[in-house]
């Protein structure tokens, strides 16, 4: 046993040395040295590392980081603390620990909640999906300090659980008496806590098979990652995937609950949202000046130009895409400025083509068909606290309108789309 511990400790020191060589890159371009200095100046404790840079410098270490995430990430974070201490020793003492966040190419480790299987346990994975639920941010005790009035001594105790990287779970018993049975007083001001939040990420509706319930995974956010996303955000989460033993009646069952422990969170919604350059703004202003009288008619004719006629329908769709001005009355009630459009007509009059044009025009449009939705209901996978933000939901030829009319009315009335 001692030999195994010695080998593990030696491997940990070797990994820490490799990661320190990577971060202390004076001979290269000094990219991460400057990033660490910027992190110190911004009073942060998390450094974002691009996995492609690590592959270029040390391909073997990058592969180990993906496959053996817990030990390797712990060594990486210790190396970061050593580097921070060499740059600014005072700043290193102010923070209990420093964290590493990853980005870059993950290859086969780039997954969705449906493809997150048991073969990836213990690995570093990159997960994409929609946030459907966020818990409250609660403080989690990391180290408690206790004072004994009888002996006038202080004692401290550290707490770890299955979500910690560096240790096995400690006892959850909170000390109230010392070894001599003297009562202890907790010094709450000297104790150290960390922010803790759990979110649920569901697979994107366009990637889910038709007629099947979308799958989801629980993700733990700690420290500076809490409140990084809100329900409805399309997000990319990088973290370690691990299982927690489930206990029933005091015994560990054969079924394990799986969670992800995040080390970096990126919002994809911001990448999808349209950014108007100065040239685009100039063209829009020029269009308004030259066609100020008939700009609305011109924009309506530009909708689905391959479809002839339907002028009033195109104008209605244009109003839906642009949206109106929301009004909040003095009594607090809200009059929304958005409208819903229901297209009814004979077959082959371009209803689906107009819907398809809306789908390609609006940045957050979600398509669904009658076969894919009416089998399980439009909002079958929704709980009461799920919000996915304002978007356009295009419905096509529902064959059972009486079965889903209440869910459809709720969706259209709240201008919310539920996955």
MARMARVO-553007 format. One record per residue: x, y, z of N, C-alpha, C in turn; residue in three letters; residue number from 1. Coordinates in steps of 0.2 Angstrom, whole numbers. Each point is the difference from the previous one (the first is absolute). Layout:
residues N
REC   n.px   n.py   n.pz  ca.px  ca.py  ca.pz   c.px   c.py   c.pz  residuo  num
REC      X      Y      Z      X      Y      Z      X      Y      Z      ALA  NUM
...
This chain:
residues 419
REC   n.px   n.py   n.pz  ca.px  ca.py  ca.pz   c.px   c.py   c.pz  residuo  num
REC      4     -6      0     -4      6      0      4      6      0      UNK    1
REC      6      0      4      4      6      0      4      1     -6      UNK    2
REC      1     -6     -4      4      1     -6     -5      3     -5      UNK    3
REC     -7     -2      0     -5      3     -5      0      7      1      UNK    4
REC     -1      2      7      0      8      2      6      3     -3      UNK    5
REC      6     -3      1      6      4     -2      0      1     -8      UNK    6
REC     -2     -5     -4     -1      0     -7     -5      6     -2      UNK    7
REC     -6      0      3     -5      5     -1      3      7      1      UNK    8
REC      3      0      6      3      7      2      5      2     -5      UNK    9
REC      4     -5     -2      6      2     -5     -3      2     -7      UNK   10
REC     -6     -4     -2     -3      2     -6     -3      7      0      UNK   11
REC     -3      2      6     -3      6      1      5      6      0      UNK   12
REC      6     -1      3      5      5     -1      3      1     -7      UNK   13
REC      0     -6     -3      2      1     -7     -5      3     -5      UNK   14
REC     -6     -1      1     -5      3     -3      0      8      1      UNK   15
REC      0      1      7      1      7      2      5      4     -3      UNK   16
REC      6     -3     -1      6      3     -3     -1      1     -7      UNK   17
REC     -4     -5     -4     -1      1     -7     -5      6     -1      UNK   18
REC     -5      1      4     -5      5      0      4      7      1      UNK   19
REC      4      0      5      4      6      2      4      2     -6      UNK   20
REC      3     -5     -3      4      2     -6     -4      3     -6      UNK   21
REC     -6     -3      0     -5      3     -6     -2      7      2      UNK   22
REC     -2      1      6     -2      7      2      6      5      0      UNK   23
REC      5     -2      3      6      5      0      4      0     -7      UNK   24
REC     -4      3     -5      3     -1     -7      3      7     -2      UNK   25
REC      5      1      4      5      6     -3      3     -1     -6      UNK   26
REC      2     -6     -1      4     -2     -6     -4     -1     -6      UNK   27
REC     -7     -1      1     -4      0     -5     -3      7     -2      UNK   28
REC     -6      2      1     -2      6     -2     -2      4      7      UNK   29
REC      0     -3      5     -2      3      7     -7      1      0      UNK   30
REC     -4     -4     -4     -8      2      0     -3     -1      7      UNK   31
REC      2     -6      3     -4     -2      6      3      4      6      UNK   32
REC      7      2      0      2      5      5     -3      6      0      UNK   33
REC     -2      3     -6     -4      6      0     -7     -1      2      UNK   34
REC     -3     -6     -1     -7     -1      2      0     -1      7      UNK   35
REC      5     -3      3      0     -1      8      1      7      3      UNK   36
REC      4      5     -3      1      6      3     -7      4     -1      UNK   37
REC     -3     -1     -6     -7      4     -1     -5     -3      5      UNK   38
REC      0     -7      2     -4     -3      5      1      3      6      UNK   39
REC      6      2      2      2      3      7     -3      7      0      UNK   40
REC      1      4     -5     -2      7     -1     -7      0      1      UNK   41
REC     -4     -5     -3     -7      1      0     -3     -4      6      UNK   42
REC      4     -2      5     -2     -3      6     -4     -6     -1      UNK   43
REC      2     -4     -5     -4     -7     -1      4     -6      2      UNK   44
REC     -3     -5      0      4     -6      2     -1     -6     -5      UNK   45
REC     -2      1     -6     -1     -5     -5      3      2     -6      UNK   46
REC      5     -5     -3      3      2     -6     -2     -5     -5      UNK   47
REC     -2      3     -6     -3     -4     -6      6     -2     -4      UNK   48
REC      1     -7     -1      5     -2     -4     -3     -4     -6      UNK   49
REC      4      2     -6     -3     -3     -6      4     -7     -1      UNK   50
REC     -4     -5     -1      2     -7      0      5     -1     -6      UNK   51
REC     -1      4     -5      4     -1     -6      7      3      1      UNK   52
REC      1      5      4      7      2      2      3     -5      4      UNK   53
REC     -3     -4      5      3     -5      4      2     -6     -5      UNK   54
REC     -4     -2     -5      1     -5     -5      7      2     -4      UNK   55
REC      0      6     -1      6      2     -4      7      0      4      UNK   56
REC     -1      1      6      6      0      5      1     -7      2      UNK   57
REC     -5     -4      2      1     -6      4     -6     -4     -2      UNK   58
REC      0     -4     -5     -6     -4     -3     -2     -5      5      UNK   59
REC      5     -4      3     -1     -5      5     -4      2      6      UNK   60
REC      2      6      2     -3      3      6     -7      2     -1      UNK   61
REC     -1      3     -6     -7      2     -2     -5     -6      0      UNK   62
REC      3     -6     -3     -4     -6      0     -2     -3      7      UNK   63
REC      5      1      4     -1     -3      7     -5      5      3      UNK   64
REC      0      6     -1     -5      5      3     -7     -1     -2      UNK   65
REC     -1     -3     -6     -7     -2     -3     -2     -6      3      UNK   66
REC      4     -5      1     -2     -7      2      1     -1      7      UNK   67
REC      4      4      4      1     -1      7     -1      7      3      UNK   68
REC     -6      2      0     -1      7      1      1      2      7      UNK   69
REC     -2     -4      5      0      3      7      7      1      3      UNK   70
REC      5     -5     -1      6      0      2      4      6     -4      UNK   71
REC     -1      0     -6      4      5     -4     -2      7      1      UNK   72
REC     -7      1      1     -2      7      1      2      2      7      UNK   73
REC      1     -4      5      2      2      6      7      2      0      UNK   74
REC      4     -4     -4      8      2     -1      0      7     -4      UNK   75
REC     -4      1     -5      0      6     -4     -2      6      5      UNK   76
REC     -5     -1      4     -1      6      5      5      1      5      UNK   77
REC      3     -5      2      6      1      5      6      3     -4      UNK   78
REC      1     -1     -6      5      3     -4     -2      7     -1      UNK   79
REC     -6      2     -1     -2      7     -1      1      4      7      UNK   80
REC     -1     -3      5      1      3      7      7      1      1      UNK   81
REC      5     -4     -2      7      1      1      2      6     -5      UNK   82
REC     -3      0     -6      2      6     -4     -2      6      2      UNK   83
REC     -6      0      3     -3      7      3      4      2      6      UNK   84
REC      2     -5      4      4      1      6      7      3     -2      UNK   85
REC      3     -2     -6      6      2     -2      0      8     -3      UNK   86
REC     -6      1     -3     -1      7     -2     -2      5      5      UNK   87
REC     -5     -2      4     -3      4      6     -2     -4      6      UNK   88
REC      5     -1      4     -1     -4      6     -6      2      4      UNK   89
REC     -1      7      1     -5      2      4     -7     -2     -3      UNK   90
REC     -1      1     -6     -6     -2     -4     -2     -8      1      UNK   91
REC      6     -4      0     -1     -7      1     -3     -2      7      UNK   92
REC      2      4      5     -2     -1      7     -7      2      1      UNK   93
REC     -2      5     -4     -7      2      1     -5     -5     -3      UNK   94
REC      1     -4     -4     -4     -5     -3      1     -7      2      UNK   95
REC     -5     -3      2      1     -7      3      2     -5     -6      UNK   96
REC     -3      1     -6      3     -4     -6     -2      3     -6      UNK   97
REC      4     -2     -5     -1      3     -7     -3     -6     -5      UNK   98
REC     -3      3     -5     -4     -5     -4      2      0     -7      UNK   99
REC     -1     -5     -4      2      0     -7     -7     -2     -4      UNK  100
REC     -1      4     -5     -5     -1     -5      3     -2     -7      UNK  101
REC     -4     -4     -3      3     -2     -7     -5      2     -5      UNK  102
REC      3      1     -6     -3      1     -6      4     -3     -6      UNK  103
REC     -3      0     -6      4     -3     -6     -4     -6     -3      UNK  104
REC      4     -5     -3     -3     -5     -3      0     -6      4      UNK  105
REC     -6     -4      1      0     -6      4     -1     -6     -4      UNK  106
REC     -1      0     -6     -1     -6     -4     -6     -4      2      UNK  107
REC      2     -7      2     -6     -4      1     -3      2      7      UNK  108
REC      4      4      4     -3      2      7     -5      6     -1      UNK  109
REC     -1      2     -6     -5      5     -1     -7     -3     -1      UNK  110
REC     -5      0      5     -6     -4      0     -6      4      2      UNK  111
REC     -6     -3     -1     -6      3      3     -3     -4      5      UNK  112
REC     -5      2      4     -2     -5      5     -2     -7     -2      UNK  113
REC     -2     -1     -6     -2     -6     -3      6     -5     -1      UNK  114
REC      6      3     -2      6     -4     -1      4      0      5      UNK  115
REC     -2      3      6      5     -1      6     -1     -6      4      UNK  116
REC      4     -5     -2     -1     -7      3      5     -2      5      UNK  117
REC      0     -6      2      4     -2      6      8     -1     -2      UNK  118
REC      1      0     -6      7     -1     -3      4      7      2      UNK  119
REC     -4      5      1      3      7      1      1      2      7      UNK  120
REC     -2     -5      5      1      1      7      7      1      2      UNK  121
REC      2      6      3      7      1      2      3      4     -5      UNK  122
REC     -3      2     -6      3      4     -5     -2      7      0      UNK  123
REC      4      4     -3     -2      7     -2     -4      0     -6      UNK  124
REC     -6      3      1     -5      0     -6     -2      7     -1      UNK  125
REC     -2      1     -6     -3      7     -3     -7     -2     -2      UNK  126
REC     -5      3      4     -7     -1     -1     -4      6     -2      UNK  127
REC     -4     -1     -5     -4      6     -3     -8     -2      1      UNK  128
REC     -4      5      2     -7     -1      1     -3      7      3      UNK  129
REC     -6     -1      2     -4      6      2     -1     -1      7      UNK  130
REC      1      6      4     -1      0      7     -8      0      2      UNK  131
REC     -2     -5      3     -7      0      2     -2      1      7      UNK  132
REC      5     -1      4     -1      1      8      6      3      3      UNK  133
REC     -1      5      5      6      2      4     -3      0      7      UNK  134
REC      5     -3      4     -2      0      7      2      7      3      UNK  135
REC     -2      1      7      3      6      3      7      0      1      UNK  136
REC      4      5      1      7      0      2      0      0      7      UNK  137
REC      3     -5      3      1     -1      7      7      0      2      UNK  138
REC      2      2      6      7     -1      2      1     -7      3      UNK  139
REC      6     -2     -2      2     -7      2      6      1      4      UNK  140
REC      0     -3      6      6      1      5      6     -4     -3      UNK  141
REC      6      3      0      6     -3     -2      5     -1      6      UNK  142
REC      0      5      4      4     -1      6     -4      4      6      UNK  143
REC     -1     -4      6     -3      4      5      5      1      6      UNK  144
REC      0      5      3      4      2      6     -4      0      6      UNK  145
REC      3     -3      6     -4     -1      6      4      2      6      UNK  146
REC     -3      4      5      4      2      5     -3     -3      7      UNK  147
REC      5     -2      4     -2     -3      6      1      5      6      UNK  148
REC     -6      2      3      1      5      6      4     -3      6      UNK  149
REC     -1     -6      1      3     -3      6      8      0     -1      UNK  150
REC      2     -3     -6      8      0     -1      3      6     -3      UNK  151
REC     -5      4     -3      2      6     -4      5     -2     -6      UNK  152
REC     -2     -6     -3      3     -2     -6     -5      0     -6      UNK  153
REC      3      1     -6     -4     -1     -6      2     -6     -4      UNK  154
REC     -5     -3     -3      1     -5     -4     -3      1     -7      UNK  155
REC      2     -3     -5     -3      0     -7     -1     -6     -3      UNK  156
REC     -5     -1     -4     -1     -6     -3     -2      1     -8      UNK  157
REC      2     -4     -4     -1      0     -7     -5     -5     -2      UNK  158
REC     -4      2     -5     -6     -4     -2      1     -1     -8      UNK  159
REC     -1     -7     -2      0     -2     -7     -5     -5     -1      UNK  160
REC     -3      0     -6     -5     -5     -2      2     -3     -7      UNK  161
REC     -5     -4     -3      2     -3     -6      1      5     -6      UNK  162
REC     -2      6      1      1      5     -6      7      3      1      UNK  163
REC      4     -1      5      7      3      1      5     -4     -4      UNK  164
REC      5      4     -3      5     -4     -4      5     -3      4      UNK  165
REC      2      3      6      6     -1      3      0     -5      6      UNK  166
REC     -6     -3      2      0     -4      6     -7     -4      0      UNK  167
REC      1     -5      4     -6     -4      1     -5      3      4      UNK  168
REC     -7     -2      0     -5      4      4      2     -1      8      UNK  169
REC      0      6      3      1      0      7     -7     -1      4      UNK  170
REC      1     -1      6     -6     -1      5     -4      7      0      UNK  171
REC     -7     -1     -1     -4      6      0     -2      2      7      UNK  172
REC      3     -3      5     -2      2      7      3      6      2      UNK  173
REC     -4      5      2      3      7      2      2      0      7      UNK  174
REC      6      1      1      3      0      7     -4      5      5      UNK  175
REC     -2     -3      6     -3      5      5      4     -1      6      UNK  176
REC      4     -5      1      4     -1      6      7     -2     -2      UNK  177
REC      5      2      4      6     -3     -1      2     -6      3      UNK  178
REC      6     -3      0      2     -6      3     -2     -1      7      UNK  179
REC      1      5      4     -2      0      7     -7      2      2      UNK  180
REC     -4      0     -5     -7      1      1     -2      7      1      UNK  181
REC      4      5     -1     -1      7      1     -4      2     -6      UNK  182
REC     -5      5      1     -4      2     -5      4      5     -5      UNK  183
REC     -2      0     -6      4      4     -5     -5      5     -3      UNK  184
REC      3      6     -1     -4      5     -4      3      1     -7      UNK  185
REC     -4      1     -5      2      0     -7      1      8     -1      UNK  186
REC      6      1     -3      2      7     -2     -2      0     -8      UNK  187
REC     -6      3     -1     -3      0     -6      4      5     -5      UNK  188
REC      3      5      3      3      5     -4      7     -2     -2      UNK  189
REC      3     -5      3      6     -3     -2      0     -6     -4      UNK  190
REC     -6     -3      0     -2     -6     -4      0      2     -8      UNK  191
REC      2     -5     -4      0      1     -7     -6     -4     -4      UNK  192
REC     -3      4     -4     -6     -3     -4      2      1     -7      UNK  193
REC     -4     -4     -4      0      1     -7     -7      0     -3      UNK  194
REC     -1      4     -5     -7      0     -3     -1     -7     -4      UNK  195
REC     -6     -2      0     -2     -7     -3     -6      0     -3      UNK  196
REC     -1     -2     -6     -6      0     -4      0     -6     -4      UNK  197
REC     -6     -3     -1     -1     -6     -5     -5      3     -5      UNK  198
REC      2     -2     -7     -4      2     -5     -2     -7     -4      UNK  199
REC     -5      0     -4     -2     -5     -4      0      2     -8      UNK  200
REC      4     -4     -4      1      2     -7     -3     -6     -4      UNK  201
REC     -5      2     -4     -4     -4     -5      3      0     -7      UNK  202
REC      0     -5     -3      2      0     -7     -4      4     -5      UNK  203
REC      3      3     -5     -3      5     -4     -6     -4     -4      UNK  204
REC     -6      4     -1     -5     -4     -3      1     -1     -8      UNK  205
REC      4      3     -3      2     -1     -7      4     -6     -1      UNK  206
REC      4     -2      6      4     -6      0     -3     -6      3      UNK  207
REC     -6      0      3     -4     -5      3     -4     -4     -5      UNK  208
REC      0     -7      0     -4     -4     -5     -7      2      1      UNK  209
REC     -4      0     -6     -7      2      0     -4     -5      4      UNK  210
REC     -5      3      4     -4     -4      4      3     -3      7      UNK  211
REC      6      2      1      3     -3      6      1      6      5      UNK  212
REC      0     -2      7      1      5      5      7      2      0      UNK  213
REC      2      7      0      7      2      1      3     -2      6      UNK  214
REC      6     -2      0      4     -2      6      4      6      3      UNK  215
REC      1     -1      7      3      6      3      6     -3      5      UNK  216
REC      4      4      2      5     -1      5      1      5      5      UNK  217
REC      1     -2      6      2      5      6      7      2      0      UNK  218
REC      1      7      1      7      2      0      1      5      6      UNK  219
REC      5     -1      3      2      4      6      4      6     -1      UNK  220
REC     -2      6      2      4      6     -1      3      2      7      UNK  221
REC      6      2      0      3      2      7      3      7     -1      UNK  222
REC      1      3      5      4      6      1     -2      6     -6      UNK  223
REC      4      2     -4     -1      5     -5     -5     -2     -6      UNK  224
REC     -1     -7      0     -4     -2     -6     -8      1      1      UNK  225
REC     -2      1      7     -7      0      1     -3      6     -3      UNK  226
REC     -6     -1     -2     -4      6     -4      3      2     -6      UNK  227
REC      4     -5     -3      3      2     -7     -5     -1     -5      UNK  228
REC     -5     -4      1     -5     -1     -5     -7      0      4      UNK  229
REC     -5      1     -4     -7      0      2     -4     -5     -4      UNK  230
REC     -6     -2      3     -5     -4     -4     -1      3     -7      UNK  231
REC      1     -4     -5     -2      2     -7      7      1     -4      UNK  232
REC      5      1      3      7      1     -3      2     -6     -4      UNK  233
REC      3      0     -6      3     -5     -3      7      0      2      UNK  234
REC      3     -5      3      6      1      3      5     -6     -1      UNK  235
REC      6      1      0      6     -5      0      3     -1      6      UNK  236
REC      0     -5      3      3     -2      7      6     -4     -1      UNK  237
REC      6      1      3      5     -4      0      1     -2      7      UNK  238
REC      1     -7      1      1     -2      7      1     -7      1      UNK  239
REC      1     -3      6      2     -7      1     -7     -4      1      UNK  240
REC      0     -6     -2     -6     -4      0      1     -5      5      UNK  241
REC     -4     -1      5      1     -5      5     -7     -2      3      UNK  242
REC      1     -6      4     -6     -3      2      0      1      8      UNK  243
REC     -6      0      3     -1      0      7     -4     -6      2      UNK  244
REC      2     -3      5     -3     -6      3     -7      2      3      UNK  245
REC     -5     -4     -2     -7      1      3     -1     -5      6      UNK  246
REC     -2      3      5     -1     -4      6     -8     -1      1      UNK  247
REC     -2     -6      2     -7     -1      1      0     -5      7      UNK  248
REC     -3      3      5      0     -3      6      7     -1      3      UNK  249
REC      4      4     -1      7      0      3      5     -5     -4      UNK  250
REC     -3     -3     -5      5     -4     -4      1      3     -7      UNK  251
REC      6     -1     -3      1      3     -7     -3     -5     -5      UNK  252
REC     -5      3     -4     -3     -4     -5      5      0     -6      UNK  253
REC     -2     -5     -5      4      0     -6     -1      5     -5      UNK  254
REC     -5      4      1     -2      6     -5      4      6      3      UNK  255
REC      3      3     -5      4      6      2     -3      7     -4      UNK  256
REC      0      5      4     -2      6     -3      6      4     -3      UNK  257
REC      0      2     -6      5      3     -3     -1      8     -1      UNK  258
REC      6      4      1      0      7      0      6      2     -4      UNK  259
REC      0      7     -2      5      3     -2      3      5      4      UNK  260
REC      6      1      1      3      5      5      3      5     -5      UNK  261
REC     -3      6     -1      3      5     -5      6      3      2      UNK  262
REC      4      1     -5      6      5      1      0      6     -5      UNK  263
REC     -4      0     -5     -1      6     -4     -7     -1     -3      UNK  264
REC     -3      6     -1     -7      1     -3      0      5     -5      UNK  265
REC     -2     -1     -6     -1      5     -5     -7      0     -3      UNK  266
REC     -2      6     -1     -7      1     -3      0      0     -7      UNK  267
REC     -4     -4     -3      0     -1     -8     -5      5     -3      UNK  268
REC     -5      2      4     -5      5     -2      3      6     -3      UNK  269
REC      6      3      4      3      6     -2      3     -1     -7      UNK  270
REC      3     -6     -1      3     -1     -7     -5     -1     -5      UNK  271
REC     -6     -2      1     -5     -1     -5     -3      7     -2      UNK  272
REC     -1      4      5     -3      7     -1      3      4     -5      UNK  273
REC     -3      4     -4      2      3     -5      4      7      2      UNK  274
REC      6      1     -3      4      6      2      0      4     -6      UNK  275
REC     -2      6      1     -1      5     -6      7      4      0      UNK  276
REC      3      0     -6      6      4      0     -1      7     -2      UNK  277
REC      5      4      0     -2      7     -2     -2      1     -7      UNK  278
REC      3     -4     -4     -3      0     -7     -7     -2     -1      UNK  279
REC     -2     -6      4     -7     -2      0     -5      6      2      UNK  280
REC      2      3      5     -4      6      3      0      6     -5      UNK  281
REC      5      1     -4      0      5     -5     -5     -2     -6      UNK  282
REC      0     -6     -1     -4     -2     -6     -7      0      2      UNK  283
REC     -2     -2      7     -7      1      2     -2      7      0      UNK  284
REC      4      4      2     -2      7      0     -1      3     -7      UNK  285
REC      4     -2     -4      0      2     -7     -7     -3     -3      UNK  286
REC     -2     -6      2     -6     -3     -3     -6      4      3      UNK  287
REC      0      2      6     -5      4      3     -1      7     -3      UNK  288
REC      6      3     -2     -1      7     -3     -2     -1     -7      UNK  289
REC      2     -5     -4     -2      0     -7     -7     -3     -1      UNK  290
REC     -2     -4      5     -7     -3     -1     -4      1      6      UNK  291
REC      0      6      3     -3      2      6     -8     -1      0      UNK  292
REC     -3      1     -6     -7      0     -1     -2     -7     -1      UNK  293
REC      3     -4     -3     -3     -7     -1      5     -6      2      UNK  294
REC      4      2      6      5     -5      2     -4     -6      3      UNK  295
REC     -6      1      3     -3     -6      3     -3     -5     -6      UNK  296
REC     -2      3     -5     -2     -4     -6      6     -3     -3      UNK  297
REC      5      3     -1      6     -3     -3      3     -6      4      UNK  298
REC      0      1      7      2     -6      4     -5     -5      0      UNK  299
REC     -6      1     -1     -5     -5      0      1     -4     -7      UNK  300
REC      1      3     -5      1     -3     -7      7     -4      0      UNK  301
REC      4      2      5      7     -4      0     -1     -6      4      UNK  302
REC     -5     -1      4     -1     -6      3     -2     -6     -5      UNK  303
REC      4     -5      0     -2     -6     -4     -1      3     -8      UNK  304
REC      5      3     -3     -1      3     -6     -2     -6     -6      UNK  305
REC      1     -6      1     -2     -5     -5     -7     -2      0      UNK  306
REC     -4      3      5     -7     -2      1     -4      7     -2      UNK  307
REC     -4     -1     -5     -4      6     -3     -6      1      4      UNK  308
REC     -2      6      1     -6      2      3      1      0      8      UNK  309
REC     -6     -1      3      0     -1      7      2      6      4      UNK  310
REC     -1      6     -3      3      7      3     -2      1      7      UNK  311
REC     -7     -1      2     -2      1      7      3     -5      4      UNK  312
REC      1     -6     -2      3     -6      4      7      2      1      UNK  313
REC      4      2     -5      7      2      1      1      6      5      UNK  314
REC     -5      5      0      0      6      4     -1     -3      7      UNK  315
REC     -4     -4      1     -2     -3      7      7     -4      3      UNK  316
REC      3     -4     -5      6     -3      3      5      5      1      UNK  317
REC      1      5     -4      5      5      1     -1      3      7      UNK  318
REC     -6      2      2     -2      3      6      2     -5      6      UNK  319
REC     -1     -7     -1      2     -5      5      7      0      1      UNK  320
REC      4      0     -6      7      0      1      3      6      3      UNK  321
REC     -2      6     -1      2      6      2     -2      1      8      UNK  322
REC     -6     -2      1     -2      1      7     -3      7      1      UNK  323
REC     -3      2      6     -3      6      1      4      3      7      UNK  324
REC     -3      5      3      2      3      6     -4     -3      6      UNK  325
REC      3     -3      4     -3     -2      6     -2      6      5      UNK  326
REC     -7     -1      2     -2      6      5     -1     -3      7      UNK  327
REC      2      3      5     -1     -1      7     -5      5      3      UNK  328
REC     -6     -2      1     -4      5      3      1      2      7      UNK  329
REC     -3      5      3      1      3      7     -1     -5      5      UNK  330
REC     -5     -5     -1     -2     -5      4      4     -6      0      UNK  331
REC      5      0     -4      5     -5     -1     -1     -5     -5      UNK  332
REC     -6      0     -3     -2     -5     -5      4      1     -7      UNK  333
REC      1     -5     -4      4      1     -5     -3     -2     -7      UNK  334
REC      0      5     -5     -3     -1     -6      6     -2     -5      UNK  335
REC      1     -6     -2      5     -2     -4      0      3     -7      UNK  336
REC      5      1     -3      0      3     -7      1     -5     -6      UNK  337
REC      1     -6      2      1     -6     -5     -7     -2     -2      UNK  338
REC     -1     -3     -6     -6     -3     -2      2     -7     -2      UNK  339
REC     -5     -4     -1      0     -7     -2     -4     -1     -7      UNK  340
REC      3     -4     -4     -3     -1     -7     -2     -7     -1      UNK  341
REC     -6     -1     -2     -3     -7     -1     -2      0     -8      UNK  342
REC      4     -4     -4     -2      0     -7     -5     -6     -1      UNK  343
REC     -5      1     -3     -5     -5     -2     -2      1     -7      UNK  344
REC      1     -6     -4     -2      1     -7      0     -7     -4      UNK  345
REC     -1      0     -6     -1     -6     -4      7     -3      0      UNK  346
REC      1     -6     -2      7     -3     -1      3      3     -6      UNK  347
REC      7      1      0      4      2     -6     -1      8     -1      UNK  348
REC     -2      4      5      0      7      0      6      3      3      UNK  349
REC      5     -3      1      7      2      3      0      2      7      UNK  350
REC     -5     -3      4      1      1      7      6     -3      3      UNK  351
REC      2     -6     -2      7     -2      3      6      4     -2      UNK  352
REC     -1      2     -7      6      4     -2      1      7      4      UNK  353
REC     -6      3      2      1      6      4      3     -2      7      UNK  354
REC     -2     -5      2      2     -2      7      8     -2     -1      UNK  355
REC      2     -3     -5      7     -2     -1      4      7     -1      UNK  356
REC     -3      5     -3      4      6     -1      1      3      7      UNK  357
REC     -6      0      5      1      3      6      5     -4      4      UNK  358
REC      0     -6     -1      5     -5      4      7      2     -2      UNK  359
REC      2      2     -6      6      2     -2      2      7      1      UNK  360
REC     -5      4      1      1      7      1      1      2      8      UNK  361
REC     -4     -3      4      0      2      7      6     -4      3      UNK  362
REC      4      3      4      6     -3      3     -2     -6      5      UNK  363
REC     -6      1      4     -2     -5      5     -6     -3     -2      UNK  364
REC     -2     -2     -6     -6     -3     -2      1     -8      1      UNK  365
REC     -5     -3      3      0     -7      1     -5     -4     -4      UNK  366
REC      1     -4     -5     -5     -4     -4     -3     -6      4      UNK  367
REC     -6     -2     -1     -3     -6      2     -5     -2     -5      UNK  368
REC     -1     -6     -1     -6     -3     -4     -5     -3      4      UNK  369
REC     -6     -2     -3     -5     -3      4      2     -7      2      UNK  370
REC      4     -3     -4      2     -7      2      4      0      6      UNK  371
REC      5      5      0      5      0      5     -2      2      7      UNK  372
REC     -6      4      0     -2      3      6     -6     -3      3      UNK  373
REC     -5     -1     -5     -7     -2      3      0     -7      3      UNK  374
REC      6     -4     -2      0     -7      4      1      1      7      UNK  375
REC      4      4      2      1      1      8     -2      7      2      UNK  376
REC     -3      4     -4     -3      6      2      6      5     -1      UNK  377
REC     -2      7     -1      4      5     -2      5      1      6      UNK  378
REC     -2      0      6      4      2      6      1     -6      5      UNK  379
REC      1     -6     -3     -1     -6      4      6      0      5      UNK  380
REC      6      2     -2      6      0      4      1      6      5      UNK  381
REC     -5      4      1      1      6      3     -3      0      8      UNK  382
REC      4      2      4     -2      1      7     -2      8      1      UNK  383
REC     -3      1      6     -3      7      1      5      6      0      UNK  384
REC      7     -2      1      5      5      1      4      1     -6      UNK  385
REC     -2     -3     -6      5      1     -6     -2      6     -4      UNK  386
REC      5      4     -1     -1      6     -5      5     -1     -5      UNK  387
REC     -2      1     -6      5      0     -5      1      6     -4      UNK  388
REC     -3      6      2      1      6     -3     -5      1     -6      UNK  389
REC     -1      6     -2     -4      2     -6      3     -3     -6      UNK  390
REC     -4     -3     -4      2     -3     -7     -6     -1     -4      UNK  391
REC      1     -2     -6     -5     -2     -5     -1     -7      0      UNK  392
REC     -6     -3      0     -1     -7      0     -5     -1     -6      UNK  393
REC      3     -4     -5     -4     -1     -6     -3     -7      0      UNK  394
REC     -7      0      0     -4     -6      0     -2     -2     -7      UNK  395
REC      0     -6     -1     -3     -2     -7     -4     -6      0      UNK  396
REC     -6      1     -2     -5     -5     -1     -1     -5      6      UNK  397
REC     -3      2      6     -1     -4      5     -6     -4     -1      UNK  398
REC      0     -7      0     -6     -4     -1     -4     -1      6      UNK  399
REC      2      2      6     -4     -1      6      0      6      4      UNK  400
REC     -3      6     -3      0      6      3     -4      0      7      UNK  401
REC     -5     -5      1     -4      0      6      5     -2      6      UNK  402
REC      5     -4     -2      4     -3      6      5      5      2      UNK  403
REC      2      4     -4      5      5      3     -2      7      0      UNK  404
REC     -6      2     -1     -3      6     -1      2      4      7      UNK  405
REC      0     -3      6      1      4      6      7      2      0      UNK  406
REC      5     -5     -1      7      2      0      2      5     -6      UNK  407
REC     -3     -1     -5      1      5     -6     -2      7      2      UNK  408
REC     -6      1      4     -2      6      2      4      3      5      UNK  409
REC      3     -4      5      5      2      5      6      3     -4      UNK  410
REC      3     -4     -5      6      2     -3     -1      7     -4      UNK  411
REC     -6      1     -3     -1      6     -4     -1      6      4      UNK  412
REC     -4     -2      6     -2      6      4      6      3      4      UNK  413
REC      5     -5      2      6      3      4      5      2     -4      UNK  414
REC      0     -1     -7      5      2     -5      7     -4      3      UNK  415
REC     -1     -6      2      6     -4      2     -1     -7     -4      UNK  416
REC      6     -2     -1      0     -7     -4      4     -5      5      UNK  417
REC     -4     -5      1      3     -5      5      3     -6     -4      UNK  418
REC      6     -2      2      3     -6     -3     -4     -6      2      UNK  419
